[in-house]
Amino acid sequence: MILIEQLLDTKGRDIWSISPDDTALEAIRLMEEKQVGALPVMEGEKLLGIISERDYVRRVVLKGVAETTPVKSIMTSKVRYAEPGQTVSHCMALMTEKRVRHLPVMSEGKMLGMISIGDLVKAMIVHQQHTIEELERYITG
């Protein structure tokens, strides 16, 4: 079993965030610059919400809202999150059930990092490949 803490150790713990008063356009530009699909919306160290490319498209582009709209007006406030001791499988099930692609990793109210569905899939593939190699070594002696 791969734990989220192990995944963060491998992928890194960089956190790029946006302020609730920044504009939707600033958020999408930062996502592009950092090559990420979502940003935590933070006030200092406090997680207030999350804004994703999907939020931008659905709440700005499709509804014709101005790109200068503050992030706080279009962010998702009810944030699902992962904890360091949870497994990759558990988080993948949560993401699938709740139809989200990004989870902040939280511990005692502090954000430790961010994971995506792509991070989880990659971790599972690497783990399965390692298991296959171990079984092949066992079989061939």
ABEGO torsion letter per residue (X at the ends): XBBAAAAAAAAEABBBBBBAABBAAAAAAAAAAAGBABBBBBBEABBAEBBBAAAAAAAAAAAGBBAABBAAAABBABBBBBBAABBAAAAAAAAAAAGBABBBBBBGGBBAEBBBAAAAAAAAAAAAAAAAAAAAAAAAX
